Structures are given as structure tokens and as C-alpha cells.
């Protein structure tokens, strides 16, 4: 078992004929992901990587019964691609695109309130992978191993690093979820942890956070209310210089939250082990 | 992109928000001339960072002589790492009261927030802590912006009802900076009510989303080159690199923001301090690595370099090739420690070894080694 992505997930790739979309769609197929089609406006009716290409997501959903999508289109077009997927009835929208303007994402988040069954992962995230089953996004399959650790992370590279350390020590993963590093995101730590909590195949949890925002603090609160998952948290950026801030608005709304110290304390208070370096994570999880 | 005060005010004025008369001065003489023309002025350091008032970057001048002296003191001053390139000489205001008005992104709410308070001025953060209710807040719908009645409610909630008409009209103008300019912060503090009853922007902070720069090339052209920050950061930006200057002695190259941050943490844990770091991003080719090393080494404080790369999409052999080429081209003599894992790590390590670089097994060992090597040479 797993969260978000299992053997029944039918995936399309938005931007499947583009360089990035094409490369990663092929990688997704190579590990057995059910890629049922893709979109590329104007290229509807053609075939790419052995799957049908459609002009619109609505067409793709109607013809293939797709319920998930991976978005690989450039930043000026990605916000519309996310909304198009939600409007077409897609339940899991994974947006890999990096560099989307914040105001566009704020409008997208507001739009998605009208589609409560659509879950957005990202943008600016590596996506997710259920080892041995499939993936949407760019997490390399060979770093992973099927198993029982749920891994949720804001950072791409640290996800790879920790995933690979778990694999090397024989601790497989149920699902690895990269939520992304942008200030305005789709799913949060809390959303993903709630799914792991309900997944019988997941027994352990690793949370990789970083400075900024207070999603880690909220995740700590959730875990503090009780969890069956043996959990380790790691926060990067404890020695990062304070941002050179202009204006008071940020400080008024965030107060003292957002620092590595605040996040680590929140996890410790919740009874969660905190790793000081990524090398310590595996040992603490055993 | 963080605009300087005078640039932000130019933008506010173009949105229809009243600003006091003012002039930019690059020399004490220009400041004296500005005062002769405008009368008593505030001489204000122009730096893209808050806290300049408390750092001595704002002085009042009644006469051209005083303006000359104040400008001579402030120009060239260092404020939080920024050398003051010029001052803004602004006609002094007869202040009746100070209001706080600011828009920013509330990342937890995934929305824009508008805040208004009758208790404006330098101590607004203290106000926020001690009496949060005295700051009225509104999350405007991002598709249509704030409606009149919402702004009216906000103004009365902030106990500024007697100014309802002029304030709602001004807030609507400021809000335009969000959809039209992709502002992520637009703040006027203080928003000054003068003794004659006018409402003008006493200060202005405007930050434009870097991700939206492609929509605002005009702003970048008008103001971008004026934002004199750290010279190394400017050079790195020209080369398309993500680079941050710090104040230690070890240069750091990593891939991905999270990995770079955790590498800084490891170096500090090992007893060293980072001079700077450069994020290669995802899928970096050899050329990017060459550029990164060149920029890292421009800073003369760098006594050694630590490269920590974990290849997911990035290929170890590409990184190793780029590093070796850059080291040879730059004739680098300083200690260089490398940790390289992930995709094509074996090929990458072979290239490093063939060129006299012995890669470290893990990031923590690499951090300890570079700290030790830079101590010896220090």
C-alpha cells in the first residue's frame, strides 16, 4: 500500500511532447507507472511514447479515465494547466514547474477551493514516488526501495539524499512525497502526514523541513496529538543568515515562527526525534 | 527585486498615491541644492533593507549647509552590509498622525493580506506583538481585489473611520501594485496625515516577485541596475547563478536550496564559517559548475571550497568534469574538498581521482575536512 499513488492510478503528462515532459514521462513509464496519455495543444490525435496525445485535459480524461497528472510546462503556462486539470476532474495534480509567480499561485489556490477533491502537489516540487509501483515527477527510481517508511520533504535534493540513505540501510519506503519549496504551495506537511497515518503499509515517518513559513510547526502540532508512526524530523537552515528584510509586514504576520529553532522545538515538544544532520536520520528511525 | 525608497515612491506616484516632493542626491552638493529648493528636508539613506532609521541613515536638515553635512555622513555609510550609494532628500512633513498600511503574502494562509493600523511608525512590530487587535486585517479575493465595503469595514475596524473616504481610495491604488506589478510586499509606513489634513506616503517599501520578472522587464530596466548590492551577488546574477554572500572563510557549492542550507549547517557544526554559497540547481552541466567555482573564488576571504553534490537529476560525471576544468583554468591553489554521491557517482569519482581530488565518503566528513584544512592555512 501507499499514499496518493498506487497501481490503479492513471496518469497523464501535461506537456508530454516538450523536452522535460517527454524525458520524465519515459522515466515514469520505465518503472511501470500507468501513463495513459498526455496533452499538448495542437498535437491532439498524435501518439507520443506509445500513448495518445490530446489537445485538452478534458479530452484526455474522457478518453482515458485519467485521475492524476504530472505538469511539465513552463512557468507562464503552468498556473492555467493546474486549473485546467482540476476543472477536468483530475484528483491528483503534481506540478513540477519551477519559477511560477506567487500571485499566480495565490489565484490558483483560490480557484482550487471550488474543486475540493483535487489535490495539488507543488509547484516547484520533485513529485512523488511509490517504490516498485510508479511515480509522477522526477524522483529517481533507483534511489528507492519498497517498504514502510513514509518520507515527506520540502527540499528536492535532500529528498533524494535521505531516500537513498534509507534504501542503502535496507529501510524501504511506502511513498516519498516532495511537497516543494515555494512560499505558496498545494499540499502541506499536515495533509501528507494525515494520509500516511491512515495508510496501513506505513509504519515510520521522516519529515524534512526547512526554514520559513510555519507548516513544520503545524505538522509538529498534529503529531503531538498522537501518532502511530515512528517519526524523525530534520530541519535545514539552522545557521542560515537572517534574510535581509524590508518592511514590517512579514514580521507582523509571522512573529517568531519560521526559524529552524522554532521548528525543532515544536517537534521535540511533540515527542518527535529531531536529527541534527541528515546522516543521523536512519539511526534515529530504527 | 527590492526597490529603493525613491524608486518605490516613483511607482506609488504612478499609481496615484500622493508622495512628498523629493530629490535624489549622489553628492553632498546635490543634497545642499535639493534643500535650497525644497526647504527643510529629511536626508534618507537609500538601501534595500529595513532598519536604516535606527542605524543613523536618516537625518533632518533645515539649511543647505546642514543638508550637505548630513549627506556627507550618510553617503558611503554601511547599513546592514549595504554601502549607501545615494540619499533621497525629501521635504519635511508637518505630521499630525502616522498610520500603518501594508500588503504582503501570508504564506500560511496562501493568500495576500492587507493590514491597516492607526498606530503606524517605527514600533509597529511591537504593536503587533502587544496589541495584535489594533491591526485590522483583510484577505482580498485574488481575482477581483478588495471590494469597497470590505475596505470600509477594514478602515472602521482600525478605528480610522473619520478617514474612510480618502483611505479606501488610497488602499485601492496601493492594491494595484499586486495584480499589475506582482508586488509581494507593498508597504507604506508611516502613511502620514499632515497638519493640513493631507494623506501622503512618508516611506515606501516595494518588493517585486523575482519569478514574475519576465512580466516586468520595464521595472528591471528602470531600477534594476541601481540596486547596488553585494558585488559578488551582482556578478553571480549576471551568470545566472543562485549565490549568497556570507561572512566566513569557506566557499560552498551545492545543488538544491535544502542541500546548500544543510551544508552550511554542517560547516558551522564542524567549527567553520561559510564565506558564501552557490546553488547549482537541478541538472547542472559542467559549464554551470565552472561558473560557480569562478564566482565563489572571486571573494578574497575564501580560504577553501567545499562542494557537496547529491545527484538526483544532476549527473556526477558532469559535475566532476566541470569542477576539474574550472580548478585548472582558474589555477586554484586553495584546499578543495568534494563529496559527490547519487547519479553517476562512480564515474564522477573516477574523474576526480584521476585529477588528484580524493572525494569524501559523506557530507559530514567533508565538512570536517574543509574546516580542518582552512584552519591550517589560516
Interface residues (C-beta under 8 A of the other chain):
Chain A: X75 X76 X98 X99 X100 X101 X102 X103 X104 X105 X106 X107 X109 X110 X111 X126 X138 X139 X140 X143 X153 X154 X155 X156 X157 X158 X159 X160 X161 X164 X181 X183 X184 X185 X208 X210 X211 X212 X213 X214 X215 X218 X236 X237 X238 X239 X240 X241 X244 X245 X246 X247 X248 X249 X250 X251 X252 X253 X254 X255 X276 X277 X278 X279
Chain B: X2 X48 X49 X50 X80 X81 X82 X100 X102 X103 X104 X105 X106 X107 X108 X110 X111 X112 X113 X115 X124 X125 X128 X129 X135 X141 X142 X143 X178 X179 X182 X184 X185 X187 X189 X205 X207 X209 X211 X212 X214 X215 X244 X246 X254 X255 X256 X257 X258 X259 X261 X262 X264 X265 X266 X267 X268 X269 X282 X310 X311 X312 X313 X341 X342 X343 X362 X363 X364
